[in-house]
Each structure stands twice: as C-alpha cells, then as structure tokens.
Amino acid sequence: MIGGMQPDGAVCSRASCHEAAAWRIDWQNPRIHTGDRWKTWLACEEHVGYLRGFLETRSFPVRVEAFAGELDEAAEVDS
C-alpha cells in the first residue's frame, strides 16, 4: 500500500503475501517518528507474529489489534 492509499480489499503487508488482513500492527521508530505519528502494517494470521517480532527486535513501540476492516484516515499504511 502506497501513500496511505488502500487497495480494494486490505491485504497483508508482508512481502509477496496477498492474504487478507486479520491484524493491524501500529508502530513507531522513535528515531524518526515523533509525538503521535504511528505507521500501520496489516497482517494475515500467518504473518502477524513475524511482523510483530521484526519490529519488537528493533525495540520499536508496537500495538497489535484485530483488524476490523477499516482504517482511520490518519493511519499511515505501509506494505
């Protein structure tokens, strides 16, 4: 997903995965994201642990919750 635009149907942010998103992973890189700026990745059931671990290994603040099918307008979604 580029520039916060969401394609038809939300898909997992893991490279080469095209499965439907079931989880929302919000994260910050404290060195470059200040204040209330968070990035969002979406994850399928298979990749939620991988993506969470990738971020936690780098000591980034991470919030994971079930993906309800919609993103708020402020979400910066990366794939």
Buried (B, 14 or more C-beta within 10 A) or exposed (E): BEEEEBEEEBBBBBEEBEBBBBBBBBBBBEEEBEEEEBBBBBBBEEBBEEBBEBBEEEEBEBEBEEBEEEBEEEBBBBE
